[in-house]
């Protein structure tokens, strides 16, 4: 039989390993966070998208926004053109959004 690590060493290595969430094994990229905007005029939609963008500049969200694309679309555009149409606008304007998440 092979040599076994002492109990203390096995315990330390188990603690040092970061547990990987189960969903990350199935989804290597976090799904998009989508905002569907309704109940206002086109100008109001623009105001809401700008407000979401301002909130996205919060330094506390920087790590999250590197991992998760945040997009917004007016409900009227979704109903008229469908969710696969180019109606989604990035809330946080970063180049990786379109390259990593078509």
PEGIKA-V65580 format. One record per backbone hydrogen bond with DSSP energy under -0.5 kcal/mol. CO is the residue of the C=O (numbers start at 1). NH is the residue of the N-H. If there is no record, write none. Layout:
BEGIN
co,nh
CO,NH
CO,NH
END
This chain:
BEGIN
co,nh
6,10
7,11
8,12
9,13
10,14
11,15
12,16
13,17
17,19
19,21
21,24
21,25
22,25
22,26
23,27
26,28
32,34
33,71
34,36
35,37
35,73
37,75
41,45
42,46
43,47
44,48
45,49
46,50
47,51
48,52
49,53
50,54
51,55
52,56
53,57
54,57
55,58
58,61
59,62
61,65
62,66
63,67
64,67
64,68
67,69
69,33
69,71
70,91
70,92
71,35
72,89
73,37
74,78
75,79
76,80
77,81
77,82
78,82
82,85
85,87
85,88
89,72
91,93
92,94
94,97
95,98
95,99
96,100
96,101
97,101
END
